[in-house]
């Protein structure tokens, strides 16, 4: 037996044993799958909205930076370089601390 998922795209999947009632596990799995499919539309919409916002921010940042003087851009790059270095060090510290905690619970 085939169940038509979306007639617009003509997709289907086969459930050969659907002549009887579904087991509780099969019913839960199908309900979960349905929720996942329903929620994916919302996720995709949010993702596309965030992607659009990110592009708008990049355009605004480029416009602002083009209006800046050379020395201002140089100072901005220096600042973000320092922030990158600090962020990398702090992240490494956190990762090391986390892995040390995990190791202490194992032994």
C-alpha positions in Angstrom: 0.0 0.0 0.0 1.3 3.5 -0.8 0.5 6.6 1.2 0.6 9.8 -0.8 2.5 12.4 1.1 2.3 15.4 -1.1 0.3 15.2 -4.3 1.9 18.4 -5.6 5.3 16.7 -5.7 3.9 13.2 -6.3 5.9 11.7 -3.5 4.9 8.6 -1.6 6.3 5.9 0.7 5.4 2.2 1.0 3.9 0.7 4.1 3.4 -3.0 3.1 1.9 -4.1 6.4 -0.7 -1.4 6.7 -3.6 -3.9 6.3 -4.0 -4.0 10.1 -3.7 -1.6 13.0 -0.4 0.2 13.7 1.6 -0.8 16.7 2.0 1.8 19.4 5.6 2.3 18.4 4.7 2.8 14.7 2.0 5.3 15.6 4.4 7.3 17.8 7.1 7.2 15.0 4.6 8.4 12.4 3.3 11.2 14.7 6.8 12.3 15.4 7.6 12.3 11.7 4.5 14.4 11.1 5.5 16.9 13.7 9.0 17.1 12.2 7.6 17.8 8.7 5.2 20.4 10.1 7.9 22.1 12.1 10.4 22.1 9.2 8.4 24.8 7.4 8.7 27.1 10.4 12.4 26.3 10.7 13.0 27.0 7.0 11.1 30.3 7.2 13.1 31.4 10.2 16.4 30.4 8.6 15.5 32.3 5.4 14.5 35.4 7.5 17.8 35.2 9.4 19.8 34.8 6.2 18.1 37.9 4.8 18.8 39.9 8.0 22.5 38.8 7.8 22.8 40.0 4.3 21.2 43.3 5.2 23.7 43.8 8.1 26.6 43.0 5.7 25.4 45.6 3.2 25.0 48.2 6.0 28.5 47.4 7.4 30.1 47.7 4.0 28.4 51.0 3.4 29.6 52.3 6.8 33.1 51.1 6.3 33.4 52.6 2.9 32.6 56.0 4.5 35.4 55.5 7.1 38.9 56.9 6.8 41.8 54.6 6.3 43.1 55.0 9.8 39.7 54.3 11.2 39.4 51.1 9.3 42.9 50.1 10.4 42.0 50.7 14.1 38.8 48.7 13.6 40.7 45.8 12.1 43.2 45.9 15.0 40.4 45.9 17.5 38.6 42.9 15.9 42.0 41.1 15.7 42.4 41.5 19.4 38.8 40.4 20.0 39.5 37.3 17.8 42.6 36.4 19.8 40.9 36.8 23.2 37.8 34.9 22.0 40.0 32.0 20.7 41.9 31.9 24.0 38.7 31.9 26.2 37.1 29.3 24.0 40.2 27.0 24.2 40.1 27.5 28.0 36.5 26.5 28.2 37.0 23.5 25.9 40.0 22.3 28.0 38.1 22.8 31.3 35.1 20.9 29.9 37.2 18.0 28.7 39.0 17.9 32.1 35.7 17.7 33.9 34.6 14.9 31.6 37.8 13.0 32.2 37.5 13.4 35.9 34.0 11.8 35.9 35.3 8.9 33.8 38.2 8.0 36.2 
